[in-house]
C-alpha cells in the first residue's frame, strides 16, 4: 500500500527529462529510468549497456555515477524505498487533516493507482535475496504506518495492528493477482474501508 502513480512519485520517463533539459544525466535520472526498465523488461533489463542504449548515451555515463551494476541495484532499491515509503508518508501527512482521512486516502489510492513498479519489485524479489530483504523492510514500515493511523483514529494497539496487517495483506494480494484488469480496485478498497475502519466495543 502507500503507493502513488508514477507522476506523483516523481518517476517519469527520463526521455522527457532529457528533452526538457539537454544537460548530462544525473544519478536520479538513471534510477528513474531503471524503474521503468524494470517494470517493462524485468531484472534482466537492468544492465548498463541496455540502459545506456535506451538513453542514447555511453556506458561511461553509467559508470560515472555507479561503481558497478551491483551498486546501481543497491541505489535503485534505496531510491524505491524513498519514493514508496518516505516520500509517500510525507505527502499523505501534509495532504489530509485527520488520521481517518489519511487512511481513506491511502487505501483508495493504493487500490486504484499504477502499480507496475510495485509489481515489478515483487517479481524481482523472488529471485534476489537483497530485493526480498528491502521489500520486507518496506512492508514492515508501511504496515506500522497504517497501524499508527488506526491507533490515532481511536483503535487499541492490538486491534490496530491486526487491522493494519489485514489491510496490507489485501493490498499485496491485489498487487500480485493474476488478472489485474478484471478486478475493481475502488470497490475492493471501499469494502476494506467499510469493514476495517468500524470500531467495536473491544477494538
N, C-alpha and C positions, 0 to 999 in steps of 0.2 A: 504494500500500500504506500501511500505518500509519494506517489509518482506523478510528475507533471508531463504533459506532452512536450515534444521537442522544443517548440518555441518558448514555452515557459521555463524550461530547463536552461535556456540559453544555448542549446545544442542545435546548430543549424549547419547545413552543408557548407563546408569550407570553401567550395567553389564560389558561393555567394560572397563569402568573406573576401576572397581574393579579388573578385570583380569590383567590390566596393573599395578595397584597399590594396593596391598593387605592390605593397611592400613585402618583405620576407615573411614567411610563415613563422608563427610563434609556437612554442610547445603546446599551448592550449588549442591552436588550430589543428595540430596533428592529433591531439587527443579527441577533439570533437569529431574529426573525420574518422578516427579509429572506432568510435561508437557506431557511426553509420556503416562502416565497413563490416564490423562485427555483426550488426543486425542484418545486413544484406548477404554476407557470404560466410558467416560463422568464423570460428577461431583461425582457420587457415587463411582467412583474408587479412589477418594482422601480420603481414610480412613487410619488411622495409621496402623491398623492391616493388611489391604490388601497390602499397600505399603511395610511394613516391610517383609511380607511373600514373596513378589516378589523379594525383595532384599536379602533374606536369612539372615535377622538379626532380632533382637528382637524389640518389641515395645519400649523398653527402649532407644534404639538408636535414635528413632524418638523424644522422649520427652527429650532427652539430648539437642537437638538443638532447639526444638519448645515448647513453653509453653503449647500449646493446638492445636487442629485441626484448630480452628479459626485463631490462629497465623500463622500456616502453610499456610492457604489460603491467608492471607494478604501478607505474604512474597512471595508467588507464584505470586501474582498479581504485586508486586513490581519488581520481577525478570523478569516477562514478559515485563513490561514497559521498563526495562533497555535494554533487548536484542532486542525488537521490535521497539524501538524508539531511545534511546540514543546511543547504540552501532551501530545501523544501520546508523544513521546520520553521526556519526564519520567515519565509513567505507566509505560511499559514498563521504564525503567531502575530504578524502585523496586519493580516487581512481580516480576521474575524474577531469580534469583541469578546465572545464568551466561549468557554471550553466546549459546550454542546454545539455551538455554531461551527467551531473548528472541526469537530468530529464529523458533523454532517457534510461539511465541505470536502474534507479529506476522503471520506468513503465514497461520496458521489463522484468525485473527480477520479479516484483510483479505478473505479469500475467503468468509466466512460472515456478514458484518455488513451493516447497512443502508447501501447505497452511493448513496442518492438524492442527497445533497448533492454527492458526488464526481462523479456522472454529470451533474448539473445544471451544475456548474462547467465541466466539459469541453465540454458543449454550448455554454455561453456563450462559451468561449474561441474557438470557431470564428467568431464574429462581432465579437469585441472584442480588439484587439491588447494592451490593458493586461491583460486577463484571461489571455491566452495567455502573456504575459511572466511574470505572477505564478505561473502553473502550471508554467512551465519552471523557475523557481527552486525551487518546492516539489518537483518531480520530482527535481531535482538533489540537494537536501538529503536527501530520502528515500533515494535510491539510495546516496548517500555513507554514510548511517547503516547501511544494510544491509551495505555493503562493510566498514565498520568492525567490525560484529559478526562478519562472516565472518573477518576478519583476527584478531580476538580469539579466535575459535574454532579458530584454527590454520592458516587458509588463507594462502597467499602473496598479496602485493599484486595481481599480475596476475590470478590465479585468483579472488580475492575480488571484484575489480572486474567481471570477466566474469560471474560468478555473480549478483552483485547486479543487473547490467543485465538478465540473463535473467529473474530473479525479478520485477523491476519491470515489464518489458515484458509479461510474462504477466499481471500484475495489471491494467495499463492495458487490455489486450485483453479481460480479463474484465469490466471496468467498462463498456466500450462495446459489448459483444456484443449482437447484435440480439434474442436470445431469452433474457433473463435467467432466467426461471423454469425453463427446461429444462436448465440447467447445474448440475451438482452441485459446488458450491464447495468443500465439505470434501474430496471425493475428489480434486479438482484440486490443492488445497493440499497434501494428503498426498503426491501424486505429485511435486510440485515439491520438497518437503522431502526425500523419499527419494532423489531424483536429485541435487539440488544441495548437500546437506549432506555427501555422501560425499566423503571425501578420497582422492586418488590419489597415487602417488609423486611426481608432478610438480605437485601442487596445493598 
